[in-house]
Amino acid sequence: MNPQQQATLDQVLAALQNELGGLLHSCYVYGSAVRGNLVEGVSDLNLLIILNESTTAAHAAIARALVNQPQIDPFILARPGLERSVRAFATKFASIQRNYQRLCGEDILAGLSFDTQQEKFLCEQAMRNLRLRLVYSFITRQQHQAYDRFVVNNITGLMVQMSEALRLEGTTVPTAFEARIPLLEKEFQIKGQTLRDLVALKKQPGRFSESEAVAWHDQIFPLVDAVVGWMEIHWQN
């Protein structure tokens, strides 16, 4: 994490502690900033914020703390019922657990354990949901003018879910997205160049013309569909 990112986190943490007081149980940064592949000006700084009690007043306090920090992407949960939330978001928490830094409070992430079958179910659910939303976004692109934003906003999620699927099969996956591409290409029998193009698009997003939207969909949908098909074959039980 570079000094500017650390300074931002220090400022945000101070604001959260000031606004929330005793309602703040713990706070963590996770994702690309910890992995070391955050793209300046593009990637968010991901924060997991655990509250001692999730109330509307606490939500308003977090909003005040983050009002001038558009790069912060908060994931907010309450300590009561957290164990059930971990099960519901097992794939996400497993990913967070591999790349996180505790900023304050009790480190509840270190001791988490996960049920492999539950993780597989949730990973496949996420990929199927992505496929559904990808198709919907493309078909309704003329009405909503949002297909390009949908693609850019889901590049990281796509890379993470594909990587999680391989990890759940016992495969060691490199940290950097670019380094994962040859492995993903081989295991899922997909076009690695599409993934390279998506990683490049994440770094320099832009609006799609109509022909570009069609061309991107021709690349992305078969890739997502192939991963879902792989899951159907490998995770039959």
N, C-alpha and C positions, 0 to 999 in steps of 0.2 A: 504494500500500500504506500503510495507516494505521500509526501508531506501535505500537499493540498487536500487530498482525500482524508487524511488523518485530521487535519484542521477542521474540515467540514463535519466529520463525525464527532469531534470534541465539542463543537458548537451545538450540534443537534442534541447530543447527550445532555449537555448542560441545560438546554431549553426544556427537554423532556423532564429532567429531574426537577427543574424549577416549577413547571406547570403541573406535573402529576404528584409530586411529593411522595407520600406513602403509598399511592396507588400503583407506582411502578415497581414491579417485582424484579424484572431482569430485562436486559436488552442485549442484542447480538447483531453483528454485521455478518453477512454471509454472501456466498455467490462469487461473482467475477472479481470483486475487489479483493477478496481473500485468495482466490485462485491465482490472481495476478494477471488476468486477461481482460480487465475492464477497459472499455473503449471510451476515452474522454469525450464528453459532449454527447454521447449516444447511450452508453450503458447507465442503468440506475445503480444507486447505492442501496442494496437490499437490507432492511432492518427487520428483525423479529423482535417485537415488543410484547412482553408478557405482563399483563396487569394483575394485580391482586384481586381486583374486581372490575369487570367490564361494565361501565355505566355510560350513559349519555354525557355526563359531565366529563368523564375521562376522555371520551371521544373528542369532545370540544377542546379539551386541553391539548390533546395530541395535534389537532388541527391548528391550534395557535402556535404550537412549537414548530410545526413544519411549514407554516404558511409561506415562508421565503426560501424554502428548500425544495424546489421542484424535482431535483434529481434523486430525492429520497423516495424509495418505494417501500411503504410499511406493510408488514404482515402482523396483525394484531390479534392476540388471543388472551384469554383469561386463565389464571392458574387453576381455579376450580373447573374441573372437567377437562383439564389439559390432556390427561391420559387418553380420553376418548377422541380428542382432537388429533392426537398423534396417530391413532389408528386410522382415523378418517383421512388424514393427509400423510399416510406412511411414506409414500414415495418422495414427497416433498421434504419431509423431515429427514429421511435417510440421506437425501442430497445435501441438505443443510448441514447435517452432522459431519460430513466429510470436509466441508470448507466453511468454517465459521470462526469468529473471534468474539469472545464475551467482552462486552463493554461495561456492564455493571450487573450486580446481583448474583444470585445463585446460578451455578452452571448446571442446568437441568438437562442439557443436551448430551453431555458426555455419557450418561448412564442409560440412554435410550436403547432399546432393542426392538427388533421388528420381525414380524411373521412373514416369511418369504412368500407364501401363497397369497397373503393379503396384499403384499407389495406388487406381485405379478398382476393380480386383479385390478388394482388401482392404476398401474402403469398401462395396462391394456385399455382400461376405461378412458384414461387421458388421451391415448392415441386415437381411439374411436371418436371421442368428443372433438378432437382436433380435426379429424377427417370430416365429420359432419359440419363443423363451423367453417372449414375451408371451402367446402362445396357451396354452402349457403352464401358465404361472402362473395364468391365468384359469381353465382347466379344473380345476386341482387346488386352487383357492382354499379349498375347504371342508376339505380335508385339511391344508393347510399354513398357512392363515391368513396368507399372505404377499403377496397380489396388490398391496395398497396399498404395501407396502415396495418391491416390484419396480418399480412405476410410478415412485415418487419417486426411486429409485436410478438409474433409466435416463433421466430427463428430460434431463440434461446430455449424455449420450451420444447421444441422439436428435437434439438440436439440433446437436451437433458434426458428426455424420455427414451430416445433411442439408446443412449448410453446406459440408462438405468436397466433397460431390458437385457443388455449384454452383461452387466454386472450381476444381475439376478441369475444368470446362467454360469456365473463363476469366472467371467472374463475380466481381466485387468484392463481398464480403460485409461488412456493418457489424460492428463489434466487439461491441456490446451485443446480447444475445439479443433483447430487446424490439424493437430496431431492425431485426433480421433478419426478423421475422415477416411484414411485407407482401411482402417479396421471396420468402420461402419459400412463402407462400400463392399468389402469382402463378405461380411457376415449376413447382410441383408440383401445382397445382390442388387444394389442400387447404383445410380450414377454419382460417383464422387464429385464430379464437376458441378453438379447441381448444389451440393452442400458447400463447395468452395464459393460458388456464386452467391449463395445465401449468406455466408459469413461475410463476404465482401459487401453485400447489400446492407447488412446490419451496421457496418462501419460507416457507410455513406448512403443513407436512405434517401429516397426521392419518390415523387409521384409517378405512377405508371400511366403511359398512354394506353389506349384501348388495345393496340396490338401487343404492347409489352405485357399487359395483364393476361392476355390469352397465352402468350409465350411462357410466362412464368407459371401459369396454371398447368400447362402441358408438361412442365418439368416437375412441379411440386406434388401434384396429386398422385401420379404413379409412384413416387417415392414414399409418401405417407401410406398409400394403399399397400405397398409391398411390405412395409414394416408391420402393419396390421395382419397381413397374410402370414408373415413369419410367426407372429404370436399365436395365430390360430393353429399352426402346425406344431410349434414347440410347447405350447401351454394348453394341451387338450383337456387336462383334468381340472 
